[in-house]
Structures are given as C-alpha cells and as structure tokens.
Amino acid sequence: MIKTTNIKKILRLRYTKPISKNIFIPSVTSCTTGNTSYNNSNNKKILQFNNLIELIKNTKNKRLYSTGPIIPPVLNIQNNNINNLNKNIVLHNKFVTKPIYDGDTKIDPYYISGLTQADGSFNCGISISKSKFTKTLGFKPIFDICLDIDSISVLIQIQKYFGCGRVSVVRSDNSVHFLVSNLQELKENIIPHFIKYPVFFNKLHAFELLVQIVNLMDVSQDLRTKNKPDILRLAISMNSSSRRTPEQMNTFYNVLGIPVDKIPSKIEDKIKTINSKITPAFLTGMIDGDGSFYVIFTNKLKIIPAMKQCYGKNCAPFEEYFKKYLGDIGQVTIQDNIRIWTQKMLNILINNVIPFMDSNTLHTKKKDHYQIWKKVCFTLKDEPKLSKNSLLYLVQLAYNMNKGGKRRKLTKDQYIQLIESTLK
C-alpha cells in the first residue's frame, strides 16, 4: 500500500552515491509543492518531477533552496535541458557529508569569474542581536551569483565545480542564486579560485575586502570580538551601491561603542587598471551575465541585429578586450553608473562576433537567444533587401526571443499586420 502526503515547505537536496554514469540520487528532507509517495516495501520516498521549472514558478512559497549540490537525475547538464524532468526520483532521508561527483564538469574557471564580474557579488551581511541588557553585531560574508530561473542549470554546474554552497530560488522575481556563506567554504573553496582566476575593478575591491573579513573572523571568539570594528569598516566599504543609510551605519558603530565623531572613513576603491589576463572564457562569462543579443524591428520594416554589453562605469579598460576579441570598439554610452557597449554593424557581427561566440560556449538561456540572433544575421547577409516572406519569417523567428518581446511597443501580431498593410 502506498501512502500519499503533501510535500512540505522547503526543497533540500544533496548528492548521494551515483547509481550509474551521470545519474545521481539526491537526498531530501522536504519539498515545496506536489505530492510525495511513501512505499512501505522499500522504505523510500518517491517524488514525481514533471517539470522542475514550472514546479518552482507555480509554488506559493517565495523561496526554494538546496543545502548542497543538486542535480535531478534526468537533468542533462551539458545541454542545459531543464524541461525534461519526467521520471521518478528516489529520495532518501539521510544526508551525506561529502558530495560525490561522476566525471569532470564542462565549465571553464575563467568563465565562472567572468560571470561573477557581471552577475556575482561579494558582500557581508551585518545584523544586530539584542539580549536583555546588551546589543551585539554579527557578520556574515557571502559570495553570490544571481541569474534568471531559466538558467538554474548553470548555477548547478558552478555548485558542482566548487563542491559547496547552496542554490536558492526566489519565486518573487523568478531568479536563482548560488550562495556560499560558510566561513570555511569561503576560505577553502571560493577565495583560492578568485586568487587564481581574478575579477576586476569594483568586484576585485569587494573580493579583497571579503578576504580580509574572512581572515579576521577565522579566529577565536575573543579575537573575533576584538576585530569587530575592523570587520565593520571592511563590510560597509565593499560595495558603493549599498542600500545601507548613514543612519544605519552610525547605529552599527554605536553598538560597538564608537561615537559618530570617531567613525573611520570607508576604504576607497582605487583599482583602475587590469593587472591580469582577460581570456576569451572570461569575456564569455561577462557576456552570459550582462550581455545581450537582440534584434530591432523598426516601424519602417527595417531589421537590425545588435549586441550589447553592460559593465561598470569605472570599467572602461574592458573595452580594449572587446576590440581585441570582438573586432571593433562599437558604440559606448553611459547611463547612471553603467557603461554600455553596443555593436550594430552587420559585417563586424558576422566576421568577428559570431566566430568568437561559436568558439566560446554560452551556458545560460542566452545561448538559445544567440542561435536565433545568429540566424537573423545570416539571413540579412544573404538577403540585404528582405522580401515580404523573409520579413515574416524573421518576425516569427526573433520578435519574441528575449523575455517574450515584452519591451516592444507593438506585439508580434501587430507588427505582422504592419507588414501586411505596408507590403500588399
């Protein structure tokens, strides 16, 4: 007899021993939605995954997270196939203390650093704990990479690469995070990676401060208490775009008994140059994070493929490498604190950008957009003056390729009507 119960609040999965090549049995304590069946004959729980992404998007809870590396057994990591989860997963109650992997991951370490440059962060949470008579400050250094939920498989690969951390899904904005906050994991897994494969500019500044925080916290409790003023100064100096107000920072120092007139200044970010090599894989990671392949459809029925890359306002030296690897400096604009590099010249896109991207693998959902965008480029190359049929073909192919075309002024049907009425 099989007893069915509702799955509980939080998804927690860890690796157990693989039963065959590329097949992993995750462990579980609880899950967010759906049903689980308990089989008395073999004392195992069986969870039906019809579609992992829809499961996550439709759940009423705001967060799902794993406490260890998670890979559903039918998830094809190399092909990023996240919609093919239609088999039973056998779930065991006991955790393993050490993840076991089968084979090497197919992700370049420089790519991870490039993705971190674009969509990662090094920061330190600050909290105030209150007791009956005292207040104390607590610190939590964190490494985080955030992507759209459709690219969850990339963070699973990165989690596998580091062998630590957790993958956290935030339903409220359909994002997914790879997070590492354990002090020893930061010290032994994360910091050595970014020393060997560095990030640059503001991310390097934040990383260097995180290293100091970890060192100051990785001591006895008495020394950690003594180090708190230094840790606080490092923590509030990590990111210039912090949401902490001056009043909040004054409160933190006040908890440590430091008056306003004795509060030290923030540590200035003085990193202005690139002192390590920028590899193609690093640039690919940046593109996968803050790059975009898109197609402009004008009201005059002109179709313009373009590529853009966003990066920090103080990161202009990256442009030398855009020119080196992508063939031209393109057009650079500045909005708020962001520089935006844009390339719309079709010959540069075909002769430089496409060969580079074909030689350097994208891992996020962006790789699908790139393939569509690439077809648009070659269609325009082969047919500079598009026929009505070719226009309609490109509209069907690419009009809704980025987030369903939600930022366009006309819907796809309206644009098709424009073509039909203009080219009768």
Residue pairs with C-beta under 8 A, 6 or more apart in sequence:
1 40
2 37
2 38
2 39
2 40
3 37
3 38
3 40
4 35
4 36
4 37
4 38
5 35
5 36
5 38
6 35
6 36
7 30
7 31
7 32
7 33
7 34
7 35
7 36
7 47
8 30
8 31
8 32
9 30
9 32
9 61
10 29
10 30
10 31
10 32
10 61
10 63
10 64
10 65
11 28
11 30
11 31
11 32
11 64
11 65
11 66
12 28
12 29
12 30
12 31
12 65
12 66
12 67
13 26
13 27
13 28
13 66
13 67
13 68
13 70
14 26
14 27
14 66
14 67
14 68
14 69
14 70
14 95
14 96
14 99
15 24
15 25
15 26
15 27
15 68
15 69
15 70
15 71
15 96
15 99
15 100
15 101
16 24
16 25
16 26
16 27
16 92
16 96
16 100
17 25
17 96
17 100
18 24
18 25
18 100
18 102
19 25
21 102
21 103
22 102
22 103
23 73
23 102
24 71
24 72
24 73
24 102
25 73
25 89
25 90
25 91
25 92
26 70
26 71
26 72
26 73
26 89
26 91
27 91
27 92
27 93
27 94
27 95
27 96
28 45
28 47
28 91
28 92
28 93
29 93
29 95
31 47
32 55
32 56
32 59
32 61
32 64
33 55
33 58
33 59
33 60
33 61
34 47
34 48
34 49
34 55
35 48
36 45
36 46
36 47
36 91
37 45
37 46
37 48
38 45
39 45
39 46
44 90
44 91
44 92
45 90
45 91
45 92
45 93
46 88
46 89
46 90
46 91
47 88
47 89
47 91
48 88
49 55
49 72
49 74
49 85
49 86
49 87
49 89
50 85
50 86
51 83
51 85
51 86
52 72
52 75
52 82
52 85
52 152
53 82
53 83
53 149
53 150
53 152
56 64
56 149
56 152
56 169
56 171
57 149
57 171
57 174
59 171
61 171
62 170
62 171
62 172
63 168
63 169
63 170
63 171
64 168
64 169
64 171
65 166
65 167
65 168
65 169
66 159
66 166
66 167
66 168
67 166
68 95
68 99
68 166
69 99
69 101
69 156
69 159
69 160
69 163
70 156
70 159
70 167
71 77
71 156
71 160
72 85
72 89
73 87
73 89
74 84
74 85
74 86
74 87
74 89
75 81
75 82
75 84
75 85
75 153
75 156
76 84
77 105
77 106
77 153
77 156
77 157
77 160
78 106
80 151
80 153
80 154
80 363
80 364
80 365
80 367
81 153
82 150
82 152
82 153
99 160
99 163
101 160
101 163
105 157
105 160
105 161
106 157
107 157
107 158
107 161
107 363
108 281
108 284
108 285
109 161
109 193
109 196
109 197
109 281
110 197
110 279
110 281
110 282
110 285
111 281
111 282
111 284
111 285
111 288
111 363
112 158
112 161
112 193
112 197
112 285
113 193
113 194
113 197
113 198
113 199
113 282
113 285
114 281
114 282
114 283
114 284
114 285
114 286
114 287
114 288
114 289
115 145
115 154
115 158
115 285
115 286
115 288
115 289
116 145
116 194
116 199
116 203
116 285
117 199
117 200
117 203
117 282
117 285
117 286
117 289
117 311
118 285
118 286
118 287
118 288
118 289
118 290
118 291
118 310
118 311
119 145
119 146
119 147
119 289
119 290
120 143
120 144
120 145
120 146
120 199
120 203
120 289
121 142
121 143
121 144
121 145
121 146
121 203
121 206
121 239
122 141
122 142
122 143
122 203
122 206
122 207
122 209
122 210
122 238
123 141
123 142
123 144
123 206
123 210
123 235
123 238
123 239
124 139
124 140
124 141
124 142
124 209
124 210
124 213
124 231
124 234
124 235
124 238
125 139
125 140
125 141
125 142
126 137
126 138
126 139
126 140
126 232
126 235
126 236
126 244
126 252
127 137
127 138
127 139
127 140
128 135
128 136
128 137
128 138
128 251
128 252
128 255
129 135
129 136
129 137
129 138
135 255
136 255
137 228
137 232
137 252
137 255
137 256
139 213
139 217
139 228
139 231
139 232
139 235
140 181
141 181
141 183
141 186
141 210
141 213
141 214
141 217
142 179
142 180
142 181
143 165
143 179
143 180
143 181
143 186
143 190
143 210
144 177
144 178
144 179
144 180
145 155
145 158
145 177
145 178
146 175
146 176
146 177
147 154
147 155
147 175
147 176
147 289
147 364
148 174
148 175
148 176
148 364
148 365
149 169
149 174
149 175
149 176
150 364
150 365
151 176
151 363
151 364
151 365
151 366
152 167
152 169
152 176
153 363
154 288
154 363
154 364
155 167
155 176
155 177
155 178
156 167
157 363
158 178
159 165
159 166
159 167
159 178
162 180
162 185
162 189
162 190
162 193
163 189
164 180
164 182
164 185
164 189
164 190
165 178
165 179
165 180
165 182
165 185
166 178
166 179
166 180
167 176
167 177
167 178
167 179
168 176
168 177
168 178
168 179
169 175
169 176
169 177
170 176
170 177
180 186
180 189
180 190
183 214
183 217
183 218
186 210
186 214
187 214
187 218
191 210
191 211
191 214
194 207
197 282
198 204
198 207
198 276
199 207
200 271
200 274
200 276
200 315
200 318
201 269
201 271
201 272
201 312
201 314
201 315
202 239
202 240
202 269
202 271
202 312
202 314
202 315
204 271
205 238
205 269
205 270
205 271
206 238
206 239
209 234
209 235
209 237
209 238
209 267
210 238
212 234
213 231
213 234
213 235
216 224
216 227
216 230
216 231
216 234
217 224
217 227
217 231
219 227
228 256
229 253
229 256
229 258
232 252
232 253
232 256
233 264
233 266
233 267
234 267
236 242
236 244
236 249
236 252
236 266
237 266
237 267
237 268
240 269
241 337
249 263
250 260
250 263
253 259
253 260
253 262
253 263
254 260
269 314
272 314
272 317
273 317
274 317
274 318
278 318
278 321
280 325
280 356
280 359
280 360
281 360
283 321
283 322
283 325
283 360
284 357
284 360
284 361
284 362
286 309
286 311
286 318
287 309
287 357
287 362
287 366
288 362
288 363
288 364
288 366
289 364
290 309
290 310
290 311
291 307
291 308
291 309
291 310
291 366
292 307
292 308
292 309
292 366
292 402
293 305
293 306
293 307
293 366
293 369
293 370
293 373
294 305
294 306
294 307
294 308
294 369
294 373
294 401
294 402
295 303
295 304
295 305
295 306
295 373
295 376
295 394
295 398
295 399
295 401
296 302
296 303
296 304
296 305
296 306
297 303
297 395
297 399
297 408
297 410
297 415
298 304
299 418
301 386
301 391
301 418
301 419
301 422
301 423
303 376
303 380
303 386
303 391
303 394
304 344
305 344
305 346
305 349
305 373
305 376
305 377
305 380
306 342
306 343
306 344
306 349
307 326
307 342
307 343
307 349
307 353
307 373
308 340
308 341
308 342
308 343
309 322
309 340
309 341
310 338
310 339
310 340
310 341
311 318
311 338
311 339
311 341
312 337
312 338
312 339
313 334
313 336
313 337
313 338
313 339
315 339
316 332
316 339
319 329
319 332
319 339
319 341
322 329
322 330
322 341
323 329
325 356
326 343
326 348
326 352
326 353
326 356
327 348
327 351
327 352
327 353
327 356
328 343
328 345
328 348
328 352
329 341
330 341
330 342
330 343
330 344
330 345
330 348
331 341
331 342
331 343
331 344
332 339
332 340
332 341
332 342
333 339
333 340
333 342
334 340
343 349
343 353
346 377
346 380
346 381
349 377
350 377
350 378
350 381
354 374
354 377
357 370
357 374
361 367
362 370
368 401
369 401
369 402
372 397
372 398
372 401
373 398
373 401
375 397
375 398
376 394
376 397
376 398
379 386
379 390
379 393
379 394
380 386
383 390
386 394
388 419
388 423
391 419
391 423
392 416
392 419
395 412
395 415
395 416
395 419
396 412
399 405
399 408
399 412
399 415
400 412
405 411
405 412
408 415
410 418
